Amino acid sequence: MNSFVIKVKVKGETEWTDNGMYFPSREDAEAWASDMGSRWTLGQETRMERDTKPPNYHYVNGSLKQIVASKN
C-alpha cells in the first residue's frame, strides 16, 4: 500500500527529513502539513512524497489518529 509523507528542510540544512508519519491520502498529508506549518517555524521548505511504507496516521477533523497495524 502506498502512503504520503511530508518532508521538511530546516533552515541551514541541506537534507530533507520527515517525522515518520505516513498518511493514507494526499489530503491527509496536506492537511497535516498545513497544521504543522502554522505552528512550527523552523521549517524552511516542505514537500510531499509518495512512499511504499504503510500509512500509520490519519488526520481527521484537525486531529491526528494513529493507525494500529493488525496482527495476523
mmCIF file as Biopython writes it, N, C-alpha, C and O atoms, coordinates in Angstrom:
data_model
#
loop_
_atom_site.group_PDB
_atom_site.id
_atom_site.type_symbol
_atom_site.label_atom_id
_atom_site.label_alt_id
_atom_site.label_comp_id
_atom_site.label_asym_id
_atom_site.label_entity_id
_atom_site.label_seq_id
_atom_site.pdbx_PDB_ins_code
_atom_site.Cartn_x
_atom_site.Cartn_y
_atom_site.Cartn_z
_atom_site.occupancy
_atom_site.B_iso_or_equiv
_atom_site.auth_seq_id
_atom_site.auth_asym_id
_atom_site.pdbx_PDB_model_num
ATOM 1   N N  . MET A ? 1  ? 0.846   -1.183  0.000  1.0 0.0 1  A 1 
ATOM 2   C CA . MET A ? 1  ? 0.000   0.000   0.000  1.0 0.0 1  A 1 
ATOM 3   C C  . MET A ? 1  ? 0.886   1.238   0.000  1.0 0.0 1  A 1 
ATOM 4   O O  . MET A ? 1  ? 1.898   1.287   0.699  1.0 0.0 1  A 1 
ATOM 5   N N  . ASN A ? 2  ? 0.512   2.204   -0.762 1.0 0.0 2  A 1 
ATOM 6   C CA . ASN A ? 2  ? 1.261   3.456   -0.807 1.0 0.0 2  A 1 
ATOM 7   C C  . ASN A ? 2  ? 0.764   4.427   0.244  1.0 0.0 2  A 1 
ATOM 8   O O  . ASN A ? 2  ? -0.376  4.353   0.702  1.0 0.0 2  A 1 
ATOM 9   N N  . SER A ? 3  ? 1.646   5.334   0.611  1.0 0.0 3  A 1 
ATOM 10  C CA . SER A ? 3  ? 1.297   6.373   1.577  1.0 0.0 3  A 1 
ATOM 11  C C  . SER A ? 3  ? 1.926   7.677   1.112  1.0 0.0 3  A 1 
ATOM 12  O O  . SER A ? 3  ? 2.662   7.721   0.126  1.0 0.0 3  A 1 
ATOM 13  N N  . PHE A ? 4  ? 1.616   8.736   1.847  1.0 0.0 4  A 1 
ATOM 14  C CA . PHE A ? 4  ? 2.171   10.055  1.573  1.0 0.0 4  A 1 
ATOM 15  C C  . PHE A ? 4  ? 2.876   10.547  2.826  1.0 0.0 4  A 1 
ATOM 16  O O  . PHE A ? 4  ? 2.363   10.401  3.936  1.0 0.0 4  A 1 
ATOM 17  N N  . VAL A ? 5  ? 4.051   11.129  2.644  1.0 0.0 5  A 1 
ATOM 18  C CA . VAL A ? 5  ? 4.848   11.619  3.768  1.0 0.0 5  A 1 
ATOM 19  C C  . VAL A ? 5  ? 5.256   13.065  3.478  1.0 0.0 5  A 1 
ATOM 20  O O  . VAL A ? 5  ? 5.539   13.431  2.337  1.0 0.0 5  A 1 
ATOM 21  N N  . ILE A ? 6  ? 5.279   13.866  4.527  1.0 0.0 6  A 1 
ATOM 22  C CA . ILE A ? 6  ? 5.712   15.253  4.408  1.0 0.0 6  A 1 
ATOM 23  C C  . ILE A ? 6  ? 7.190   15.324  4.780  1.0 0.0 6  A 1 
ATOM 24  O O  . ILE A ? 6  ? 7.595   14.841  5.837  1.0 0.0 6  A 1 
ATOM 25  N N  . LYS A ? 7  ? 7.980   15.920  3.918  1.0 0.0 7  A 1 
ATOM 26  C CA . LYS A ? 7  ? 9.413   16.118  4.175  1.0 0.0 7  A 1 
ATOM 27  C C  . LYS A ? 7  ? 9.641   17.608  4.418  1.0 0.0 7  A 1 
ATOM 28  O O  . LYS A ? 7  ? 9.003   18.459  3.798  1.0 0.0 7  A 1 
ATOM 29  N N  . VAL A ? 8  ? 10.559  17.903  5.326  1.0 0.0 8  A 1 
ATOM 30  C CA . VAL A ? 8  ? 10.866  19.279  5.701  1.0 0.0 8  A 1 
ATOM 31  C C  . VAL A ? 8  ? 12.357  19.514  5.581  1.0 0.0 8  A 1 
ATOM 32  O O  . VAL A ? 8  ? 13.161  18.650  5.930  1.0 0.0 8  A 1 
ATOM 33  N N  . LYS A ? 9  ? 12.721  20.674  5.089  1.0 0.0 9  A 1 
ATOM 34  C CA . LYS A ? 9  ? 14.122  21.098  5.090  1.0 0.0 9  A 1 
ATOM 35  C C  . LYS A ? 9  ? 14.209  22.281  6.050  1.0 0.0 9  A 1 
ATOM 36  O O  . LYS A ? 9  ? 13.541  23.299  5.873  1.0 0.0 9  A 1 
ATOM 37  N N  . VAL A ? 10 ? 15.050  22.118  7.071  1.0 0.0 10 A 1 
ATOM 38  C CA . VAL A ? 10 ? 15.216  23.141  8.107  1.0 0.0 10 A 1 
ATOM 39  C C  . VAL A ? 10 ? 16.255  24.154  7.646  1.0 0.0 10 A 1 
ATOM 40  O O  . VAL A ? 10 ? 17.233  23.807  6.983  1.0 0.0 10 A 1 
ATOM 41  N N  . LYS A ? 11 ? 16.027  25.396  8.005  1.0 0.0 11 A 1 
ATOM 42  C CA . LYS A ? 11 ? 16.944  26.473  7.632  1.0 0.0 11 A 1 
ATOM 43  C C  . LYS A ? 11 ? 18.378  26.107  8.015  1.0 0.0 11 A 1 
ATOM 44  O O  . LYS A ? 11 ? 18.644  25.695  9.145  1.0 0.0 11 A 1 
ATOM 45  N N  . GLY A ? 12 ? 19.292  26.261  7.067  1.0 0.0 12 A 1 
ATOM 46  C CA . GLY A ? 12 ? 20.704  25.969  7.301  1.0 0.0 12 A 1 
ATOM 47  C C  . GLY A ? 12 ? 21.091  24.530  7.004  1.0 0.0 12 A 1 
ATOM 48  O O  . GLY A ? 12 ? 22.276  24.200  7.037  1.0 0.0 12 A 1 
ATOM 49  N N  . GLU A ? 13 ? 20.130  23.668  6.717  1.0 0.0 13 A 1 
ATOM 50  C CA . GLU A ? 13 ? 20.409  22.262  6.413  1.0 0.0 13 A 1 
ATOM 51  C C  . GLU A ? 13 ? 20.238  22.010  4.923  1.0 0.0 13 A 1 
ATOM 52  O O  . GLU A ? 13 ? 19.542  22.753  4.231  1.0 0.0 13 A 1 
ATOM 53  N N  . THR A ? 14 ? 20.883  20.951  4.438  1.0 0.0 14 A 1 
ATOM 54  C CA . THR A ? 14 ? 20.757  20.602  3.027  1.0 0.0 14 A 1 
ATOM 55  C C  . THR A ? 14 ? 19.913  19.349  2.812  1.0 0.0 14 A 1 
ATOM 56  O O  . THR A ? 14 ? 19.487  19.074  1.690  1.0 0.0 14 A 1 
ATOM 57  N N  . GLU A ? 15 ? 19.669  18.591  3.873  1.0 0.0 15 A 1 
ATOM 58  C CA . GLU A ? 15 ? 18.933  17.334  3.771  1.0 0.0 15 A 1 
ATOM 59  C C  . GLU A ? 15 ? 17.455  17.520  4.115  1.0 0.0 15 A 1 
ATOM 60  O O  . GLU A ? 15 ? 17.104  18.326  4.976  1.0 0.0 15 A 1 
ATOM 61  N N  . TRP A ? 16 ? 16.602  16.770  3.437  1.0 0.0 16 A 1 
ATOM 62  C CA . TRP A ? 16 ? 15.185  16.709  3.754  1.0 0.0 16 A 1 
ATOM 63  C C  . TRP A ? 16 ? 14.992  15.648  4.833  1.0 0.0 16 A 1 
ATOM 64  O O  . TRP A ? 16 ? 15.696  14.638  4.840  1.0 0.0 16 A 1 
ATOM 65  N N  . THR A ? 17 ? 14.056  15.867  5.732  1.0 0.0 17 A 1 
ATOM 66  C CA . THR A ? 17 ? 13.781  14.904  6.789  1.0 0.0 17 A 1 
ATOM 67  C C  . THR A ? 17 ? 12.279  14.805  7.010  1.0 0.0 17 A 1 
ATOM 68  O O  . THR A ? 17 ? 11.520  15.684  6.600  1.0 0.0 17 A 1 
ATOM 69  N N  . ASP A ? 18 ? 11.860  13.728  7.661  1.0 0.0 18 A 1 
ATOM 70  C CA . ASP A ? 18 ? 10.451  13.567  7.991  1.0 0.0 18 A 1 
ATOM 71  C C  . ASP A ? 18 ? 10.332  13.083  9.424  1.0 0.0 18 A 1 
ATOM 72  O O  . ASP A ? 18 ? 11.337  12.781  10.068 1.0 0.0 18 A 1 
ATOM 73  N N  . ASN A ? 19 ? 9.121   13.009  9.919  1.0 0.0 19 A 1 
ATOM 74  C CA . ASN A ? 19 ? 8.903   12.601  11.300 1.0 0.0 19 A 1 
ATOM 75  C C  . ASN A ? 19 ? 8.318   11.201  11.406 1.0 0.0 19 A 1 
ATOM 76  O O  . ASN A ? 19 ? 7.807   10.826  12.461 1.0 0.0 19 A 1 
ATOM 77  N N  . GLY A ? 20 ? 8.384   10.427  10.336 1.0 0.0 20 A 1 
ATOM 78  C CA . GLY A ? 20 ? 7.911   9.051   10.368 1.0 0.0 20 A 1 
ATOM 79  C C  . GLY A ? 20 ? 6.398   8.911   10.326 1.0 0.0 20 A 1 
ATOM 80  O O  . GLY A ? 20 ? 5.858   7.856   10.659 1.0 0.0 20 A 1 
ATOM 81  N N  . MET A ? 21 ? 5.717   9.968   9.918  1.0 0.0 21 A 1 
ATOM 82  C CA . MET A ? 21 ? 4.261   9.919   9.831  1.0 0.0 21 A 1 
ATOM 83  C C  . MET A ? 21 ? 3.870   9.740   8.369  1.0 0.0 21 A 1 
ATOM 84  O O  . MET A ? 21 ? 4.156   10.593  7.529  1.0 0.0 21 A 1 
ATOM 85  N N  . TYR A ? 22 ? 3.214   8.624   8.079  1.0 0.0 22 A 1 
ATOM 86  C CA . TYR A ? 22 ? 2.814   8.267   6.724  1.0 0.0 22 A 1 
ATOM 87  C C  . TYR A ? 22 ? 1.292   8.247   6.666  1.0 0.0 22 A 1 
ATOM 88  O O  . TYR A ? 22 ? 0.638   7.582   7.470  1.0 0.0 22 A 1 
ATOM 89  N N  . PHE A ? 23 ? 0.737   8.979   5.710  1.0 0.0 23 A 1 
ATOM 90  C CA . PHE A ? 23 ? -0.705  9.175   5.620  1.0 0.0 23 A 1 
ATOM 91  C C  . PHE A ? 23 ? -1.296  8.399   4.448  1.0 0.0 23 A 1 
ATOM 92  O O  . PHE A ? 23 ? -0.631  8.227   3.426  1.0 0.0 23 A 1 
ATOM 93  N N  . PRO A ? 24 ? -2.539  7.928   4.580  1.0 0.0 24 A 1 
ATOM 94  C CA . PRO A ? 24 ? -3.147  7.136   3.512  1.0 0.0 24 A 1 
ATOM 95  C C  . PRO A ? 24 ? -3.574  7.954   2.300  1.0 0.0 24 A 1 
ATOM 96  O O  . PRO A ? 24 ? -3.762  7.399   1.217  1.0 0.0 24 A 1 
ATOM 97  N N  . SER A ? 25 ? -3.729  9.259   2.465  1.0 0.0 25 A 1 
ATOM 98  C CA . SER A ? 25 ? -4.178  10.077  1.336  1.0 0.0 25 A 1 
ATOM 99  C C  . SER A ? 25 ? -3.381  11.373  1.244  1.0 0.0 25 A 1 
ATOM 100 O O  . SER A ? 25 ? -2.814  11.857  2.223  1.0 0.0 25 A 1 
ATOM 101 N N  . ARG A ? 26 ? -3.363  11.902  0.057  1.0 0.0 26 A 1 
ATOM 102 C CA . ARG A ? 26 ? -2.726  13.193  -0.192 1.0 0.0 26 A 1 
ATOM 103 C C  . ARG A ? 26 ? -3.406  14.275  0.658  1.0 0.0 26 A 1 
ATOM 104 O O  . ARG A ? 26 ? -2.738  15.157  1.198  1.0 0.0 26 A 1 
ATOM 105 N N  . GLU A ? 27 ? -4.734  14.201  0.773  1.0 0.0 27 A 1 
ATOM 106 C CA . GLU A ? 27 ? -5.493  15.196  1.539  1.0 0.0 27 A 1 
ATOM 107 C C  . GLU A ? 27 ? -5.095  15.188  3.013  1.0 0.0 27 A 1 
ATOM 108 O O  . GLU A ? 27 ? -4.932  16.248  3.618  1.0 0.0 27 A 1 
ATOM 109 N N  . ASP A ? 28 ? -4.939  13.997  3.593  1.0 0.0 28 A 1 
ATOM 110 C CA . ASP A ? 28 ? -4.498  13.899  4.994  1.0 0.0 28 A 1 
ATOM 111 C C  . ASP A ? 28 ? -3.118  14.531  5.163  1.0 0.0 28 A 1 
ATOM 112 O O  . ASP A ? 28 ? -2.893  15.309  6.090  1.0 0.0 28 A 1 
ATOM 113 N N  . ALA A ? 29 ? -2.202  14.193  4.266  1.0 0.0 29 A 1 
ATOM 114 C CA . ALA A ? 29 ? -0.832  14.706  4.357  1.0 0.0 29 A 1 
ATOM 115 C C  . ALA A ? 29 ? -0.800  16.227  4.191  1.0 0.0 29 A 1 
ATOM 116 O O  . ALA A ? 29 ? -0.087  16.918  4.918  1.0 0.0 29 A 1 
ATOM 117 N N  . GLU A ? 30 ? -1.572  16.743  3.238  1.0 0.0 30 A 1 
ATOM 118 C CA . GLU A ? 30 ? -1.603  18.192  3.025  1.0 0.0 30 A 1 
ATOM 119 C C  . GLU A ? 30 ? -2.192  18.918  4.231  1.0 0.0 30 A 1 
ATOM 120 O O  . GLU A ? 30 ? -1.692  19.970  4.628  1.0 0.0 30 A 1 
ATOM 121 N N  . ALA A ? 31 ? -3.251  18.362  4.812  1.0 0.0 31 A 1 
ATOM 122 C CA . ALA A ? 31 ? -3.871  18.984  5.986  1.0 0.0 31 A 1 
ATOM 123 C C  . ALA A ? 31 ? -2.901  18.984  7.166  1.0 0.0 31 A 1 
ATOM 124 O O  . ALA A ? 31 ? -2.803  19.977  7.887  1.0 0.0 31 A 1 
ATOM 125 N N  . TRP A ? 32 ? -2.190  17.886  7.366  1.0 0.0 32 A 1 
ATOM 126 C CA . TRP A ? 32 ? -1.211  17.819  8.443  1.0 0.0 32 A 1 
ATOM 127 C C  . TRP A ? 32 ? -0.079  18.819  8.206  1.0 0.0 32 A 1 
ATOM 128 O O  . TRP A ? 32 ? 0.353   19.494  9.141  1.0 0.0 32 A 1 
ATOM 129 N N  . ALA A ? 33 ? 0.399   18.919  6.978  1.0 0.0 33 A 1 
ATOM 130 C CA . ALA A ? 33 ? 1.479   19.857  6.657  1.0 0.0 33 A 1 
ATOM 131 C C  . ALA A ? 33 ? 1.045   21.293  6.919  1.0 0.0 33 A 1 
ATOM 132 O O  . ALA A ? 33 ? 1.826   22.095  7.431  1.0 0.0 33 A 1 
ATOM 133 N N  . SER A ? 34 ? -0.174  21.614  6.578  1.0 0.0 34 A 1 
ATOM 134 C CA . SER A ? 34 ? -0.693  22.963  6.817  1.0 0.0 34 A 1 
ATOM 135 C C  . SER A ? 34 ? -0.769  23.255  8.313  1.0 0.0 34 A 1 
ATOM 136 O O  . SER A ? 34 ? -0.381  24.332  8.766  1.0 0.0 34 A 1 
ATOM 137 N N  . ASP A ? 35 ? -1.270  22.291  9.069  1.0 0.0 35 A 1 
ATOM 138 C CA . ASP A ? 35 ? -1.376  22.455  10.520 1.0 0.0 35 A 1 
ATOM 139 C C  . ASP A ? 35 ? 0.012   22.568  11.148 1.0 0.0 35 A 1 
ATOM 140 O O  . ASP A ? 35 ? 0.262   23.465  11.953 1.0 0.0 35 A 1 
ATOM 141 N N  . MET A ? 36 ? 0.908   21.664  10.781 1.0 0.0 36 A 1 
ATOM 142 C CA . MET A ? 36 ? 2.264   21.675  11.323 1.0 0.0 36 A 1 
ATOM 143 C C  . MET A ? 36 ? 2.972   22.980  10.969 1.0 0.0 36 A 1 
ATOM 144 O O  . MET A ? 36 ? 3.652   23.567  11.811 1.0 0.0 36 A 1 
ATOM 145 N N  . GLY A ? 37 ? 2.816   23.430  9.735  1.0 0.0 37 A 1 
ATOM 146 C CA . GLY A ? 37 ? 3.474   24.648  9.278  1.0 0.0 37 A 1 
ATOM 147 C C  . GLY A ? 37 ? 3.003   25.891  10.005 1.0 0.0 37 A 1 
ATOM 148 O O  . GLY A ? 37 ? 3.751   26.859  10.132 1.0 0.0 37 A 1 
ATOM 149 N N  . SER A ? 38 ? 1.766   25.871  10.482 1.0 0.0 38 A 1 
ATOM 150 C CA . SER A ? 38 ? 1.248   27.037  11.201 1.0 0.0 38 A 1 
ATOM 151 C C  . SER A ? 38 ? 1.826   27.148  12.610 1.0 0.0 38 A 1 
ATOM 152 O O  . SER A ? 38 ? 1.767   28.213  13.223 1.0 0.0 38 A 1 
ATOM 153 N N  . ARG A ? 39 ? 2.385   26.046  13.125 1.0 0.0 39 A 1 
ATOM 154 C CA . ARG A ? 39 ? 2.924   26.050  14.485 1.0 0.0 39 A 1 
ATOM 155 C C  . ARG A ? 39 ? 4.442   25.945  14.541 1.0 0.0 39 A 1 
ATOM 156 O O  . ARG A ? 39 ? 5.054   26.360  15.525 1.0 0.0 39 A 1 
ATOM 157 N N  . TRP A ? 40 ? 5.048   25.401  13.512 1.0 0.0 40 A 1 
ATOM 158 C CA . TRP A ? 40 ? 6.481   25.107  13.546 1.0 0.0 40 A 1 
ATOM 159 C C  . TRP A ? 40 ? 7.204   26.077  12.618 1.0 0.0 40 A 1 
ATOM 160 O O  . TRP A ? 40 ? 6.975   26.072  11.409 1.0 0.0 40 A 1 
ATOM 161 N N  . THR A ? 41 ? 8.061   26.893  13.172 1.0 0.0 41 A 1 
ATOM 162 C CA . THR A ? 41 ? 8.709   27.940  12.386 1.0 0.0 41 A 1 
ATOM 163 C C  . THR A ? 41 ? 10.109  27.582  11.891 1.0 0.0 41 A 1 
ATOM 164 O O  . THR A ? 41 ? 10.709  28.363  11.151 1.0 0.0 41 A 1 
ATOM 165 N N  . LEU A ? 42 ? 10.644  26.430  12.277 1.0 0.0 42 A 1 
ATOM 166 C CA . LEU A ? 42 ? 11.989  26.060  11.852 1.0 0.0 42 A 1 
ATOM 167 C C  . LEU A ? 42 ? 12.045  25.545  10.414 1.0 0.0 42 A 1 
ATOM 168 O O  . LEU A ? 42 ? 13.094  25.600  9.772  1.0 0.0 42 A 1 
ATOM 169 N N  . GLY A ? 43 ? 10.925  25.049  9.916  1.0 0.0 43 A 1 
ATOM 170 C CA . GLY A ? 43 ? 10.906  24.514  8.561  1.0 0.0 43 A 1 
ATOM 171 C C  . GLY A ? 43 ? 11.033  25.613  7.526  1.0 0.0 43 A 1 
ATOM 172 O O  . GLY A ? 43 ? 10.285  26.591  7.548  1.0 0.0 43 A 1 
ATOM 173 N N  . GLN A ? 44 ? 11.974  25.449  6.629  1.0 0.0 44 A 1 
ATOM 174 C CA . GLN A ? 44 ? 12.187  26.435  5.574  1.0 0.0 44 A 1 
ATOM 175 C C  . GLN A ? 44 ? 11.396  26.049  4.327  1.0 0.0 44 A 1 
ATOM 176 O O  . GLN A ? 44 ? 10.796  26.905  3.676  1.0 0.0 44 A 1 
ATOM 177 N N  . GLU A ? 45 ? 11.396  24.767  3.999  1.0 0.0 45 A 1 
ATOM 178 C CA . GLU A ? 45 ? 10.698  24.258  2.826  1.0 0.0 45 A 1 
ATOM 179 C C  . GLU A ? 45 ? 10.013  22.948  3.195  1.0 0.0 45 A 1 
ATOM 180 O O  . GLU A ? 45 ? 10.499  22.202  4.045  1.0 0.0 45 A 1 
ATOM 181 N N  . THR A ? 46 ? 8.887   22.676  2.552  1.0 0.0 46 A 1 
ATOM 182 C CA . THR A ? 46 ? 8.218   21.388  2.729  1.0 0.0 46 A 1 
ATOM 183 C C  . THR A ? 46 ? 7.892   20.809  1.364  1.0 0.0 46 A 1 
ATOM 184 O O  . THR A ? 46 ? 7.727   21.532  0.382  1.0 0.0 46 A 1 
ATOM 185 N N  . ARG A ? 47 ? 7.805   19.504  1.327  1.0 0.0 47 A 1 
ATOM 186 C CA . ARG A ? 47 ? 7.356   18.821  0.121  1.0 0.0 47 A 1 
ATOM 187 C C  . ARG A ? 47 ? 6.664   17.525  0.532  1.0 0.0 47 A 1 
ATOM 188 O O  . ARG A ? 47 ? 6.888   17.005  1.625  1.0 0.0 47 A 1 
ATOM 189 N N  . MET A ? 48 ? 5.831   17.021  -0.350 1.0 0.0 48 A 1 
ATOM 190 C CA . MET A ? 48 ? 5.153   15.765  -0.108 1.0 0.0 48 A 1 
ATOM 191 C C  . MET A ? 48 ? 5.716   14.723  -1.064 1.0 0.0 48 A 1 
ATOM 192 O O  . MET A ? 48 ? 5.965   15.000  -2.237 1.0 0.0 48 A 1 
ATOM 193 N N  . GLU A ? 49 ? 5.912   13.508  -0.529 1.0 0.0 49 A 1 
ATOM 194 C CA . GLU A ? 49 ? 6.390   12.409  -1.367 1.0 0.0 49 A 1 
ATOM 195 C C  . GLU A ? 49 ? 5.478   11.212  -1.181 1.0 0.0 49 A 1 
ATOM 196 O O  . GLU A ? 49 ? 4.895   11.001  -0.117 1.0 0.0 49 A 1 
ATOM 197 N N  . ARG A ? 50 ? 5.374   10.445  -2.237 1.0 0.0 50 A 1 
ATOM 198 C CA . ARG A ? 50 ? 4.687   9.162   -2.147 1.0 0.0 50 A 1 
ATOM 199 C C  . ARG A ? 50 ? 5.699   8.151   -1.615 1.0 0.0 50 A 1 
ATOM 200 O O  . ARG A ? 50 ? 6.882   8.229   -1.943 1.0 0.0 50 A 1 
ATOM 201 N N  . ASP A ? 51 ? 5.243   7.203   -0.797 1.0 0.0 51 A 1 
ATOM 202 C CA . ASP A ? 51 ? 6.148   6.226   -0.187 1.0 0.0 51 A 1 
ATOM 203 C C  . ASP A ? 51 ? 5.513   4.848   -0.247 1.0 0.0 51 A 1 
ATOM 204 O O  . ASP A ? 51 ? 4.299   4.725   -0.406 1.0 0.0 51 A 1 
ATOM 205 N N  . THR A ? 52 ? 6.330   3.815   -0.121 1.0 0.0 52 A 1 
ATOM 206 C CA . THR A ? 52 ? 5.807   2.445   -0.131 1.0 0.0 52 A 1 
ATOM 207 C C  . THR A ? 52 ? 5.491   1.930   1.267  1.0 0.0 52 A 1 
ATOM 208 O O  . THR A ? 52 ? 4.931   0.843   1.411  1.0 0.0 52 A 1 
ATOM 209 N N  . LYS A ? 53 ? 5.841   2.691   2.295  1.0 0.0 53 A 1 
ATOM 210 C CA . LYS A ? 53 ? 5.535   2.270   3.665  1.0 0.0 53 A 1 
ATOM 211 C C  . LYS A ? 53 ? 4.030   2.350   3.906  1.0 0.0 53 A 1 
ATOM 212 O O  . LYS A ? 53 ? 3.343   3.180   3.310  1.0 0.0 53 A 1 
ATOM 213 N N  . PRO A ? 54 ? 3.522   1.484   4.780  1.0 0.0 54 A 1 
ATOM 214 C CA . PRO A ? 54 ? 2.083   1.535   5.058  1.0 0.0 54 A 1 
ATOM 215 C C  . PRO A ? 54 ? 1.734   2.795   5.856  1.0 0.0 54 A 1 
ATOM 216 O O  . PRO A ? 54 ? 2.542   3.267   6.656  1.0 0.0 54 A 1 
ATOM 217 N N  . PRO A ? 55 ? 0.546   3.333   5.640  1.0 0.0 55 A 1 
ATOM 218 C CA . PRO A ? 55 ? 0.141   4.507   6.407  1.0 0.0 55 A 1 
ATOM 219 C C  . PRO A ? 55 ? 0.069   4.178   7.895  1.0 0.0 55 A 1 
ATOM 220 O O  . PRO A ? 55 ? -0.364  3.092   8.279  1.0 0.0 55 A 1 
ATOM 221 N N  . ASN A ? 56 ? 0.497   5.127   8.729  1.0 0.0 56 A 1 
ATOM 222 C CA . ASN A ? 56 ? 0.424   4.913   10.169 1.0 0.0 56 A 1 
ATOM 223 C C  . ASN A ? 56 ? -0.338  6.029   10.893 1.0 0.0 56 A 1 
ATOM 224 O O  . ASN A ? 56 ? -0.479  5.988   12.115 1.0 0.0 56 A 1 
ATOM 225 N N  . TYR A ? 57 ? -0.828  7.026   10.145 1.0 0.0 57 A 1 
ATOM 226 C CA . TYR A ? 57 ? -1.629  8.099   10.736 1.0 0.0 57 A 1 
ATOM 227 C C  . TYR A ? 57 ? -2.698  8.565   9.758  1.0 0.0 57 A 1 
ATOM 228 O O  . TYR A ? 57 ? -2.501  8.570   8.542  1.0 0.0 57 A 1 
ATOM 229 N N  . HIS A ? 58 ? -3.834  8.957   10.324 1.0 0.0 58 A 1 
ATOM 230 C CA . HIS A ? 58 ? -4.887  9.701   9.626  1.0 0.0 58 A 1 
ATOM 231 C C  . HIS A ? 58 ? -4.892  11.088  10.235 1.0 0.0 58 A 1 
ATOM 232 O O  . HIS A ? 58 ? -4.478  11.266  11.381 1.0 0.0 58 A 1 
ATOM 233 N N  . TYR A ? 59 ? -5.347  12.055  9.493  1.0 0.0 59 A 1 
ATOM 234 C CA . TYR A ? 59 ? -5.562  13.403  10.024 1.0 0.0 59 A 1 
ATOM 235 C C  . TYR A ? 59 ? -7.031  13.713  9.794  1.0 0.0 59 A 1 
ATOM 236 O O  . TYR A ? 59 ? -7.449  13.987  8.669  1.0 0.0 59 A 1 
ATOM 237 N N  . VAL A ? 60 ? -7.819  13.666  10.879 1.0 0.0 60 A 1 
ATOM 238 C CA . VAL A ? 60 ? -9.269  13.766  10.781 1.0 0.0 60 A 1 
ATOM 239 C C  . VAL A ? 60 ? -9.779  14.917  11.631 1.0 0.0 60 A 1 
ATOM 240 O O  . VAL A ? 60 ? -9.543  14.959  12.838 1.0 0.0 60 A 1 
ATOM 241 N N  . ASN A ? 61 ? -10.479 15.853  10.997 1.0 0.0 61 A 1 
ATOM 242 C CA . ASN A ? 61 ? -11.088 16.981  11.716 1.0 0.0 61 A 1 
ATOM 243 C C  . ASN A ? 61 ? -10.100 17.695  12.633 1.0 0.0 61 A 1 
ATOM 244 O O  . ASN A ? 61 ? -10.432 18.038  13.768 1.0 0.0 61 A 1 
ATOM 245 N N  . GLY A ? 62 ? -8.883  17.918  12.135 1.0 0.0 62 A 1 
ATOM 246 C CA . GLY A ? 62 ? -7.882  18.648  12.892 1.0 0.0 62 A 1 
ATOM 247 C C  . GLY A ? 62 ? -7.156  17.846  13.947 1.0 0.0 62 A 1 
ATOM 248 O O  . GLY A ? 62 ? -6.446  18.413  14.778 1.0 0.0 62 A 1 
ATOM 249 N N  . SER A ? 63 ? -7.322  16.517  13.928 1.0 0.0 63 A 1 
ATOM 250 C CA . SER A ? 63 ? -6.660  15.668  14.924 1.0 0.0 63 A 1 
ATOM 251 C C  . SER A ? 63 ? -5.935  14.508  14.260 1.0 0.0 63 A 1 
ATOM 252 O O  . SER A ? 63 ? -6.417  13.926  13.288 1.0 0.0 63 A 1 
ATOM 253 N N  . LEU A ? 64 ? -4.767  14.186  14.804 1.0 0.0 64 A 1 
ATOM 254 C CA . LEU A ? 64 ? -4.037  13.004  14.344 1.0 0.0 64 A 1 
ATOM 255 C C  . LEU A ? 64 ? -4.625  11.765  14.992 1.0 0.0 64 A 1 
ATOM 256 O O  . LEU A ? 64 ? -4.914  11.754  16.188 1.0 0.0 64 A 1 
ATOM 257 N N  . LYS A ? 65 ? -4.799  10.725  14.196 1.0 0.0 65 A 1 
ATOM 258 C CA . LYS A ? 65 ? -5.270  9.429   14.684 1.0 0.0 65 A 1 
ATOM 259 C C  . LYS A ? 65 ? -4.285  8.381   14.204 1.0 0.0 65 A 1 
ATOM 260 O O  . LYS A ? 65 ? -4.083  8.205   13.002 1.0 0.0 65 A 1 
ATOM 261 N N  . GLN A ? 66 ? -3.668  7.680   15.160 1.0 0.0 66 A 1 
ATOM 262 C CA . GLN A ? 66 ? -2.706  6.654   14.794 1.0 0.0 66 A 1 
ATOM 263 C C  . GLN A ? 66 ? -3.432  5.442   14.238 1.0 0.0 66 A 1 
ATOM 264 O O  . GLN A ? 66 ? -4.468  5.030   14.760 1.0 0.0 66 A 1 
ATOM 265 N N  . ILE A ? 67 ? -2.882  4.878   13.179 1.0 0.0 67 A 1 
ATOM 266 C CA . ILE A ? 67 ? -3.416  3.643   12.597 1.0 0.0 67 A 1 
ATOM 267 C C  . ILE A ? 67 ? -2.621  2.492   13.194 1.0 0.0 67 A 1 
ATOM 268 O O  . ILE A ? 67 ? -1.408  2.398   13.009 1.0 0.0 67 A 1 
ATOM 269 N N  . VAL A ? 68 ? -3.303  1.638   13.895 1.0 0.0 68 A 1 
ATOM 270 C CA . VAL A ? 68 ? -2.655  0.491   14.525 1.0 0.0 68 A 1 
ATOM 271 C C  . VAL A ? 68 ? -2.696  -0.683  13.558 1.0 0.0 68 A 1 
ATOM 272 O O  . VAL A ? 68 ? -3.764  -1.103  13.113 1.0 0.0 68 A 1 
ATOM 273 N N  . ALA A ? 69 ? -1.520  -1.202  13.241 1.0 0.0 69 A 1 
ATOM 274 C CA . ALA A ? 69 ? -1.437  -2.331  12.317 1.0 0.0 69 A 1 
ATOM 275 C C  . ALA A ? 69 ? -2.030  -3.564  12.951 1.0 0.0 69 A 1 
ATOM 276 O O  . ALA A ? 69 ? -1.771  -3.855  14.118 1.0 0.0 69 A 1 
ATOM 277 N N  . SER A ? 70 ? -2.825  -4.290  12.189 1.0 0.0 70 A 1 
ATOM 278 C CA . SER A ? 70 ? -3.425  -5.522  12.717 1.0 0.0 70 A 1 
ATOM 279 C C  . SER A ? 70 ? -2.392  -6.639  12.697 1.0 0.0 70 A 1 
ATOM 280 O O  . SER A ? 70 ? -1.548  -6.714  11.804 1.0 0.0 70 A 1 
ATOM 281 N N  . LYS A ? 71 ? -2.477  -7.495  13.692 1.0 0.0 71 A 1 
ATOM 282 C CA . LYS A ? 71 ? -1.570  -8.647  13.783 1.0 0.0 71 A 1 
ATOM 283 C C  . LYS A ? 71 ? -2.300  -9.859  13.237 1.0 0.0 71 A 1 
ATOM 284 O O  . LYS A ? 71 ? -3.307  -10.300 13.790 1.0 0.0 71 A 1 
ATOM 285 N N  . ASN A ? 72 ? -1.770  -10.396 12.131 1.0 0.0 72 A 1 
ATOM 286 C CA . ASN A ? 72 ? -2.419  -11.564 11.524 1.0 0.0 72 A 1 
ATOM 287 C C  . ASN A ? 72 ? -1.723  -12.820 11.918 1.0 0.0 72 A 1 
ATOM 288 O O  . ASN A ? 72 ? -2.127  -13.906 11.503 1.0 0.0 72 A 1 
#
